[in-house]
Amino acid sequence: MYNFELERPSTIADAVKALGNEDAQALGGGQTLIPTLKQRLASPDVLVSLTGIGEMAGICHDDDGRLCIGGATAHAAVAADSSYPGLSALAAHIGDPAVRNRGTIGGSLANNDPAACYPAVVLGSNATVVTNTRDIAADDYFQGMFTTALEEGEIITEVKFPVPETANYQKFVQPASRFALVGVFVAKFSDGVRVAITGASESGVFRWSEAEAALSSDFSSDAIAGLSLSGSGMISDLHGTGDYRAHIAKVMTGRAVDAC
């Protein structure tokens, strides 16, 4: 680690102002950023903590029935809320108790770690990422590994989730980190099914459109029996090859459907 300044704004406006300073970086729960700093892969002069901003914490519902979660809301709070069972179950299995009580949904989505769990539920739910300046549809938000539509100084203030008829998340866990080696979120809405896969692709979280079409016609694991994902473009490392991850993604999709 190295020396840096820490600012703790209490309002979104103050946070945006602080992030306007040269070489300032936002800090959520720090579950991704702090290890990055320890490895000296990033070296901001100023960290702007977002966890003390009251207007960015908490859970509610809007007039359209969407579940609205503040960007500074901890995983543990999401896990304790029963409004969206598929989402709360996912949050309950992120990391360990220390991670769940410290990490935030906004921080996770801002970093867009390829093996994080929240990107799958946001993309699979067709959620809306709300920032201090605009609303971003999930299909437009994720733009590649560790890459999002966020612009410099933009802050995730809230995430709005349409609640599906049923949903489930299945995670093939990397034992040491508790990250998803492969994670699949399946959500069934009245107008169709969405399937989002994290941890597998070199391009980050993505939708499996062939499975979505098959499951929209027949919501059963048998509907995807004849489908397969290509290992091309999948992550290949010491934990598994691209073909292995592609196979696991199909297996996890079937399990998610069966668990709905």
N, C-alpha and C positions, 0 to 999 in steps of 0.2 A: 504494500500500500504506500501511498504518498500523501502529502498534505493537500487538503482541499477545504473550501468553505462550505458550510451547511446552512441553508436558509429554510425556515419553516413558515411559509405563508399560511394565513388563516382563511383566505378567500381565493376564488378562482382568478379574480382580477389581479390580485397580488402575485399569484403564481405565474401568470402569463407575463407580468412585468419582470419578475425575477428571471424567467427563462429568456427574456430578451437580452440579458447581459451576455457578453462574449464568453464562449466556452462554458455555458451552463447546461446542465442536464437534469431532467426530471428523475425523481426517485420515488418509486412506489414502496412495495414491501422489501425490495432489494434482493429478492431470491435469485434473480438473474444478474443484476447489475453488480452487486457486491462481489460475487466470485469473479466477475469480469475485471473488476478493479484490482482484486488481489493478484490476478494473473497479469496485470499491467497491459491488458488488451484495450483499455480505455483510460483516459486521463483527463477528465473534466476538472476545471478549476473550481467550479461551484456545483453542488448538488442541491436541487430544490425539492424538498420533501413534500409530497402531496397528501400524506396520511392525516394531517391535522386540519384538512379543509372539510368542515361539517357538511356543507352543501353537496359534497361529492360522496357521502357515505349514506348507506341505508337502502332499504328495499320497499317498493310500493307498486301500485298498479295505476296505469293511466286510463283515460276515458275509453280507449279502444280495447281495454282488457289485457294489454301487454304488461309483462312483468318488467319493472324498471329497477335496475341495480346500479347504484352509484359507483363510479370508477374507483373510489378509494375503499370500497367494501371488501372486507377480508373473506377468504375462501370459507372460513368457518361459519360466517354469518350466512353465506349462500347455502351451505350445507344444512343449516338449521331451519331454513325456510322451506315450507312444504307446498308452495304454490305451483312449482314445476318440478315434479318428482324426478324426472330424468336429469335435470340440471343439478338438483341438490345431491343426488346420488353421485354424480360425477365429481362435484366439489368435495364430497366427503372422502374421496379416495385420492385426492391430490397430496403428494408428498407424505409428510407425517404431521402430528399435531402442531409442532412448532412452525412448520411451513404454512399450514392452514390458518393459523392465527396471525401470521405476519404478512403473507403474500396477499396481493389484491388482484381483483379481476382486471382492472385497468392496466396495471403493470404487466400482467401476463400478456394481454392483448397488444400492448404497445411494443413489447419485445418480439412477439410472434415467433417464439422458439419453435422449431419444427416438431419437437416432441411434447410440447405443452398440450394440456387437455382442453382448455377453454376455446382455442380456435375451432376445434371440431364442433362444439356445441353452438357456438355463434354462427358458423357457416351452415351447420345442419339445421338450425332453427330459423334461418333467414332473419337473423336479428339485425338491429340497427345500432351502429356505434355512433354515439353522440359526442361531439367535441365542443370546445368553447366557441367554435365558429360555424359548425355545420353538422348535418346528419349524413352518415355514410352507410350504405347498404353493405351487408356482409359480403356479397359477391364482388363488390368493388374494393373492399377494405384490404383483403389479403392479397399481396402482390409478389409473393415469393419468400424463400427462406429468410427469416429475420427482416423482412421488408413489408411495409404497410403503406396505406395511402396517407398516413399522417405527415403533415408538413412541419417544418422547423418551428418549434415553440407551441405546437398544437397539443392539447391535453384531452384525454378521454375523460369526460365528465360523467357519462352514464351509458349503459347498454340496455336496449329495449328488446325483450324477447316475446314474440308471439308464442303462446302456449299451445303445443300440438295436442292431438287426441291421445297419442301415446308416443313414448320415446325411450330409448335406452342407449347407454354407452358401454362399450366393452373395450377394455384396455389390456394389452399384452405387455406386462410391466418389465422394464429393465431393472433387475433386483437392486442394484447399488444406488441408483438415482431416484427410483420410483417414477421416472418419466415413462411416457408411452413409447415402447419400441414400435408398436403400432396401436393406434386407438381409432375406434369407429363409432360415430354417433349416428343413429338412425332416428328420424322423426317422421311420424305419419300425421299429415294434415288432411283436412276434408278434400282438398284439391290435389293431393299427391304426396309423394314421399321424397324426403331429402336424405342423402347419405354423404357424410363428410368423414374423410380419413386423414389422420394426423400421424406424424412420426415416420411415415414410410417414404414419401417422395422428396427428391432433391429440390423440388419447387415449393415445399411446405405443404400446408393443409390444402386439400382439394376435394371436389365432389366427384363421386363415381356415378356418372350419368346413366350408364347402362343398367346398373343396379336400381337406380331410381325409377327408370321406366318399367323395369320388370316388376318391382315391388308395388308400384302404383296400380298395376293391373291385378296383381295377386300378392297380397301381403303375407307371404310365408317364405321360409328359408328355401323351400323347394323351387321358388321362382328364380333363384340365382344359381341353382345347381349347375347349369350349363354355362355360366359366365366365368370369365377369368380376367385377371388383371395382368398386364405385362410387367415384367421386372425391369424393363428399360426405363431409365429415369428414376428408379427407386434408389434409396440410400443403400450403399453396400459398405459395410465396415466390419470390425471385429465381432460385432454382435450378430451379424447375419447378412446374407447377400440380398441383392435386389429381388431376385426370384423368391427368396424365403419371405421377405416382407410382403410381396404381392400375394403369396399364398395365405399368409397369416391375416392379411386384410380381408380376404374373402371369408375365411373362417370366422373372424370376429364380426363381420357383417351378418352372417347367418345366426350367430349367437345373439346378437343384439335384437334381431327380428324375433327370434324365439322367446326372448325375455320380455318383449313388449306386452 
